[in-house]
Amino acid sequence: MKAQVLKAYDDHLTASSWVSMENVPDPEIEKASEVIVRIGGAGVCRTDLHIIEGVWREATDADGKLLPLIMGHENAGWIEDVGSEVQGLKKGDPVIVHPKITGGTCLACRRGHDMHGEDASFPGVSCDGGYAEALKTSVRNIVKLPHTLAPKEVAPYADAGLTAYRAAKKASRHLLPGEKCVVIGSGGLGHIGIQVLRAM
């Protein structure tokens, strides 16, 4: 498959390009709970620049063996293949992919805080992500979409949407019906936060 691959960090973002289009092996199901998603959309965010800069190098690449890396942590697409334990998903189902893969059994995961889960991998950050034709993830990370939503239109919600939702949810605890809330800055996250607050 084709993928955009990061081969070297660029501490000051001065290189003329950071990733290159490469032919890489297709992901394959190795565990019964895994899913292959054919990518229909992958968001780009500031985190991707931090990855290129090597900001989290000590945490994600302490041994210096992470690169080459397929980036992309905001992903949506269609189910391509599923492991033997996966139920309720079939080839062609549109899905959005939660960005962090966890086992689901630690205390943080059981409390619904998967982003703080133990034994985690983060596609596009600590393992291959979705700037490719396909991505391997866990069934726990899959959210089915209605067939009326195009994956390319919702991919950024996989991470940016969750970030804005969490902030709006925290703010909403302090709001009564009819009260107003100010969102300072309506860039990539702020405009999603406004939409979420309106829906609450």
Secondary structure, DSSP 4 states (H G I P E B T S, - for coil): -EEEEE-S--TTS-SS-SEEEEE-PPP---STTEEEEEEEEEE--HHHHHHHHTTTHHHH-TTS---SEE---EEEEEEEEE-TT--S--TT-EEEE-S-B--S-SHHHHTT-GGG-SS-B-BTTTB--SSBSEEEEEGGGEEE--TTS-HHHHGGGGTHHHHHHHHHHHHHTT--TT-----S--STTHHHHHHHHHH-
